[in-house]
């Protein structure tokens, strides 16, 4: 049951990340630059960290 719950939460997170990513697709590029120039930027949403 825990695995099921975890999977559901995962799906929900993916949906939210996808929606945010679509809305913030322009911001992701500048976030990526920040990450490369300053290391991991705290402002980067967890889902965008690669």
ABEGO torsion letter per residue (X at the ends): XAAAAAAAAAAAAAAAAAAAAAAAAAAAAAAAAAAAAAEBBAABBAAABX
